[in-house]
């Protein structure tokens, strides 16, 4: 079998980020100067030459507008500002976690109260809570105990969260998910 060239499987990657300078394919663009002043609609070639005269780049900011909006700015500065803005938005995001609390149908009241307190703590932090009631052996015959326990949890937690997934059987356990209000 003939040996394939190394470049055969390599694809050309599209340049990331907005189009700039000669990659802008619109005949006319609306130009914003480097100091933020609107220069109006200008031919693309003239706008590129204006940017080169200032030692900057013409960057397409709103490609879907008609005509596209371009700004005269340094490409490195533009990418840096965009990255900084993305990092700031990422910091503000809260990742919602799913915390699981496992119970048995014969859980004593002190243990129940302790686990309920933890569930309320998780909900106040903004996390979802998954309650699981496991049945062993002959306990499956008394599934009503599990349903009663789930309804008691619903009543006790109603002020801090709402039921996202109603109690349902999943094998030998009952599952219920509660999300914070």
N, C-alpha and C positions, 0 to 999 in steps of 0.2 A: 504494500500500500504506500503510495507516495506521501511524503511528509508534508503536512500542511504548514503554511506560513504562520508565524506567531501572531501576526496582526489580523489573521483571518477571523478569529473569534472576538477580537476587541472591537467594540462599537464606539463610535464617536459619542462622547458625552456632551449633552447640551450645556452650555455655560449657565451656571446658576445665577440667580438674581435677576434684576430688571435689565432690559435691553439698554444699551448705551451706544453713543456715537454712530458708527456705520452699521450697527445691527438694527437700528430703528428703520422700519421699512415703510413708513407713512410718508407721502410727499410733503405734507404740511403738518406742523405741530404748534401747539400753544406753548409758549416759552415763559418760564419764570426765571428771572435773573438770580445771580448768586446772593443778592441782598434781599430777595423776596418780592421784587417788583414784577408785576405782570407786563410782559413785553408784547403780548398779543399773538396773533397767528402769523408764523413766519415759515418759509420753506425750510425743510430739514437741513439741506446743505448749508444754508446761511446760518442757521442756528448752531450747527456743528462748528463752523468757522468762528463764530462769536465765542463759543466755549473754548476753542483752541487758543484764541487770542488772549483769553484770561488765564490760560494754563490749567483749565478745568475740563470736565467731561459733561456731555449732554446726556442726562439719564431720564428714561421714560418712567414717569411716576404713576400716571393713570393711563394704561394702554387701552382700556375699553372706552374711554371718552372719545367724542368725535369733535374735533381732531384730538389725538392723544396729547396729554399734558406732559411736558418735559421740563426738567429743571437743570440749570447750570450749576454743578456742584462737583467736588472731588469725589471720585468713585470710592476711594478708601474711606473717606469720612462718612459717606452715605452707608456703606456696609457696616462700619463701626457703630453708627447710630442705630441702625436696624437691629444689630445683634444686641446692643445694650437694651433696646426697647423690648426685645423678645425675652431676654433674661429677667427683666423687671416683671413682665407679665407672668413668667414661669414661677417666680418667687411668690407672687400673690395667690397662686393656685393652691387650693386645699385638696389633697388627695384623700378621698373618702375610703376608709377601710371597712371591711366587714369583720366584726368581732363575733366570735361564737361563744355562747354560754350553753353548757351541757347540763342537763338535769335528768333525774329519774322520776318515774311516777310516784315513788315513795320518798321523795326528798322531804326532809324535816323542815319546820318553819324557820329555824335559825339559819340553816343553809340557804333556804329560799330567799330570805331577807338579805343575806349577804350577797347573793348573786344578783338580786334585783338592784341593790345599791350600785354594784359594778356596772350593770346595764345602764342605769341612769347616768352614771359618770361617762360612759362611752357615748351615749346619746348627746350629752351636754357638750362633748368635744367635737360633735359633728360626724361621728362614725355610725354606720349601720350596725344593728345587733341581730344575730341569728340565734334563735333559741332552738335547741334540739333536745327532745325528750326521748331517751333510749329505753326500749323494752327488752327484758331478758326472759327467756323461757316462757313460763306460764303467765307472765305479766301481760302478754298479748291478749289474753282473754278479757282483761280489764282495761281495754283501751279508753273507756270512758274516763278513767282517772287522768289519763294524759290530756284529754280534751278539757276536762275541768281545770287542770293546772294551766293550760294555755289560755283559757278564758279569764282565769284569775290574773295571769300576767298582763293580758290586754287591759283589764280594768285598772291595775296598779300603774301602768305605764302610759295610759292615755293622755296625760297632761304633758308628757315629754316627747312623745313620738307617735307616729301613726303606722298602721299595719301596711306593709308593702306586699307581703306574701302571706295570705291567710294560712292557718294551720292545715297541713296536709300530711298524709302518711307517705313515707318514703322507705319502703322495706320494713325494718323493725324499729322505726323511729318516726316521730312527728316533728315537722320543721315549720318554723314561723320566722319571718324576717320583719324587723321594725326599723323604720328610718326616722331620723330626727325631724322635728317640725321646723 
